[in-house]
């Protein structure tokens, strides 16, 4: 929201959450610019230097992650919607954390029949 002042420059009023989201988006932009100006290694390797949690991913997954993060960042920067890249970053970081914890090796019991759930 704009706050018009008679005796000075107009102000912008935003919530603390909105301000924090902008700050995180600018920090991410700085990291991505640093990655893009580095010419050592693949995109996935350069991103892993900026985001060490990516090292838990396989090299192929690292490249996919790097590409998807850049695409989400471009969408966020283009629309001013920081939640797009934040959600993508969180999803990949949680995936890397689960892999690092060995959860990708745990046996999975798949339910092979339909379960009817009542409407809430």
Secondary structure, DSSP 4 states (H G I P E B T S, - for coil): -EE--SSS--EE---HHHHHHHHHHHHHHHHHHHHHH--SS-HHHHHHHH-GGGGGS-HHHHHHHHHHHHHHHHHHHHHT-THHHHHHHHHHHHHHHHHHTTTTSS------S-------
